[in-house]
Amino acid sequence: MKAILIISLSIFYSFSFSQDRDSLIDGFSENLKAYKNTIDGTFLLKKNNKVKFKNLKFILPIWGYFQVLDENNLKFYIDNKGRKQKKTKINLGLCGTVPHYTCEIKIDNDKFIITKDETFYDYGNKEPFEVIDSIKKEGIDKIYFTNKLQKINYNENDFVFNFTKTFPYAVIIEKGTKKGILYNGQLSFYDEIIETKNWITKVKIDNKVGFYNLTEIKYSDLSDFIFGLARFTLEDGKKGYVDINGKEYFD
């Protein structure tokens, strides 16, 4: 009887531990779900309640696929049927009934103000715009958004807003030979500001690069983001991926 009780308790605690350990993060259906191991931080994918992929370092759901890194730091995609694909063409999901915005740089007496105005649900544009940032005009030669204009239009279908809220609100400022980025009241200058895709801006200081407000500026080489991951090389030759939260995954 004692042996049966011990076995029963073992099964109970094992089951409870498993349920607490694996936390559901996303799923395409009842048949395919992604979980995070709350103990070691890895991820796993279950199909029909059976483990299909495990020990994943990184997982990101994107429109019918998961982008993942496995334990060997290999990047691939998993479709909504649980099939592994090295490359894939992802069609971004679009919805017509989402907020549309216009950000604009305006002059207000002795300063520039950066405004944000919702234009889809605000029929007739009756609501006043919101001032999201400002800076004194003195000493500024040029000021513009990352599209090189003083106005930028976007909506919540735009891909970048699924990953970072920094852009398009960050503004580039030129003072003589210096270039900087103004965001959330802070102006930072860099040796170089490098254009990239999706309004995510790469910056350089002392021949080291990084993504503004996303990663450290320490890489000798840094690719553009492909969805949630960018490939990097450090000065010591170490390679890996960095995600949009600045977390690194080394080869």
C-alpha positions in Angstrom: 0.0 0.0 0.0 2.8 2.4 0.9 4.6 1.7 -2.4 1.3 2.4 -4.3 0.9 5.7 -2.4 4.5 6.8 -3.2 4.0 6.0 -6.9 0.7 7.9 -7.0 2.2 10.9 -5.3 5.1 10.8 -7.7 2.8 10.8 -10.7 0.7 13.7 -9.2 3.7 15.9 -8.4 5.3 15.1 -11.8 2.0 16.1 -13.6 1.6 19.2 -11.5 5.3 20.2 -12.0 4.9 19.7 -15.8 1.8 21.9 -15.9 3.4 24.7 -13.9 6.7 24.5 -15.8 5.4 24.8 -19.3 3.5 28.1 -19.8 1.4 28.6 -22.9 2.5 31.6 -24.9 0.8 31.2 -28.3 -1.0 28.8 -30.5 -2.3 28.6 -34.1 -5.1 26.1 -33.1 -5.9 23.6 -30.5 -3.6 21.2 -32.3 -0.4 23.4 -32.4 0.7 25.4 -29.4 3.9 27.0 -28.2 5.0 26.9 -24.5 7.8 28.5 -22.5 9.7 26.5 -19.9 9.5 28.8 -16.9 12.5 27.0 -15.3 15.2 27.2 -18.0 13.6 29.8 -20.3 13.6 27.5 -23.4 10.5 27.0 -25.6 8.8 23.9 -27.0 6.1 23.3 -29.6 3.4 20.7 -29.2 1.3 19.2 -31.9 -1.8 17.3 -30.8 -0.4 17.6 -27.2 2.8 15.8 -28.2 6.2 17.6 -28.2 7.2 18.3 -31.8 10.1 20.7 -31.1 11.9 21.3 -27.8 14.9 23.2 -26.4 14.2 26.2 -28.6 16.2 29.3 -27.6 13.8 31.7 -29.3 10.3 31.7 -30.8 8.2 34.4 -32.4 4.7 33.9 -33.9 4.3 35.8 -37.2 1.2 35.4 -39.4 0.8 31.7 -39.6 4.4 30.8 -38.8 6.8 30.6 -35.8 10.3 32.0 -36.3 12.6 30.0 -34.1 16.2 29.3 -33.0 17.0 25.8 -32.0 19.6 24.6 -29.4 22.3 24.8 -32.1 21.4 28.4 -32.9 20.0 27.4 -36.3 17.2 29.7 -37.5 14.2 28.3 -39.2 10.4 28.6 -39.5 7.5 26.3 -38.4 4.3 26.5 -40.3 0.8 26.2 -38.9 0.9 22.4 -39.5 4.1 22.0 -37.4 6.4 21.5 -40.4 9.9 22.8 -40.4 11.0 25.2 -43.2 14.4 26.8 -43.6 13.0 29.7 -45.6 9.5 31.0 -46.1 7.6 33.8 -47.8 5.3 35.2 -45.1 2.3 37.2 -46.2 1.7 39.9 -43.6 -1.9 40.0 -42.3 -3.7 43.2 -43.0 -6.8 44.7 -41.5 -8.6 47.7 -42.9 -10.2 48.8 -39.6 -7.1 49.9 -37.7 -6.0 53.4 -36.5 -4.2 55.5 -39.1 -1.7 58.1 -38.0 0.2 61.1 -39.3 3.3 62.3 -37.4 4.5 65.8 -38.4 7.2 68.2 -37.4 5.8 71.7 -36.8 7.2 75.0 -35.7 5.9 76.5 -32.4 7.6 79.8 -31.6 11.2 79.0 -30.7 10.9 75.2 -30.9 10.1 72.3 -33.1 7.3 70.1 -31.9 6.6 66.5 -33.1 2.9 65.8 -33.4 0.8 62.7 -33.7 -2.7 62.7 -35.2 -5.1 59.8 -35.6 -6.9 60.2 -39.0 -9.0 57.1 -39.5 -11.5 57.0 -36.6 -11.4 60.7 -36.1 -13.8 61.5 -38.9 -13.2 65.0 -40.3 -10.1 65.2 -38.2 -12.0 67.1 -35.5 -9.8 66.0 -32.5 -6.6 68.0 -31.8 -3.2 66.4 -32.5 -1.0 65.2 -29.7 2.4 66.7 -29.0 4.8 63.8 -28.4 8.1 65.6 -28.4 9.8 68.9 -28.8 13.2 70.6 -29.1 14.6 74.2 -29.2 15.1 75.4 -32.8 18.4 77.1 -32.0 21.5 75.4 -33.7 19.4 72.9 -35.6 20.2 72.8 -39.4 17.9 70.0 -40.3 15.2 67.9 -38.6 13.3 65.1 -40.2 11.8 61.6 -39.8 13.5 58.4 -40.9 11.8 58.8 -44.3 13.8 62.1 -44.7 10.6 64.2 -44.6 8.9 66.3 -42.0 5.7 64.2 -42.2 5.2 60.5 -42.0 2.0 58.4 -42.4 1.5 54.9 -40.9 -1.1 52.6 -39.5 -1.1 49.7 -37.2 -0.7 47.2 -40.0 2.8 48.5 -40.6 5.1 45.6 -39.7 7.5 47.4 -37.4 4.8 48.2 -34.8 4.5 44.6 -33.9 8.1 44.8 -32.6 9.1 48.3 -31.5 7.2 51.5 -30.7 10.3 53.7 -31.1 9.7 54.5 -34.8 8.5 56.5 -36.5 8.5 58.8 -33.4 12.3 59.1 -33.4 13.5 62.2 -35.3 16.9 62.7 -36.9 18.6 66.0 -36.2 21.6 67.6 -37.9 23.7 70.2 -36.2 26.7 71.1 -38.4 28.5 67.9 -39.1 26.8 66.1 -36.2 23.8 63.8 -36.5 21.6 62.7 -33.7 18.3 61.1 -32.8 15.7 62.7 -30.7 13.3 60.4 -29.0 11.2 60.7 -25.9 12.9 64.0 -24.9 16.4 62.6 -25.3 18.9 63.7 -28.0 21.9 61.4 -28.7 24.6 62.0 -31.3 26.4 59.3 -33.3 29.3 59.0 -35.7 26.9 57.7 -38.3 23.2 57.0 -38.7 22.6 54.2 -41.1 19.3 53.6 -42.9 17.7 50.2 -42.5 14.4 48.6 -43.3 11.2 49.2 -41.4 12.3 52.4 -39.8 14.6 50.6 -37.4 17.8 52.7 -37.4 21.3 51.5 -37.1 23.9 53.8 -35.5 27.7 53.7 -35.3 30.1 55.0 -32.6 33.9 54.2 -32.8 33.4 51.7 -35.7 30.9 49.7 -33.6 27.2 49.5 -34.6 23.9 48.7 -33.0 20.2 49.4 -33.4 19.0 52.6 -31.8 17.1 52.0 -28.6 17.0 48.2 -29.2 20.6 46.9 -28.8 23.9 47.9 -27.4 26.3 49.6 -29.8 29.1 47.0 -29.8 29.0 44.9 -32.9 31.6 44.9 -35.7 29.0 43.7 -38.1 25.2 43.7 -37.8 22.6 42.7 -40.4 19.1 44.1 -40.8 16.3 42.4 -38.8 14.6 39.6 -40.5 11.3 39.6 -38.5 12.5 39.2 -34.9 16.2 38.4 -35.4 19.4 40.1 -36.7 22.7 38.4 -37.3 25.7 39.9 -35.5 29.5 39.5 -35.3 31.5 40.9 -32.3 35.0 42.3 -32.4 36.4 39.0 -31.0 34.8 37.1 -33.9 31.9 35.6 -31.9 28.7 35.3 -33.9 25.0 34.9 -33.2 21.6 36.5 -33.3 20.1 39.4 -31.4 16.4 39.9 -31.0 14.3 43.1 -30.8 14.7 43.2 -27.0 18.5 43.2 -27.3 18.9 39.6 -26.1 21.7 37.7 -27.7 21.9 34.1 -28.8 25.4 32.9 -29.5 26.4 30.2 -32.0 
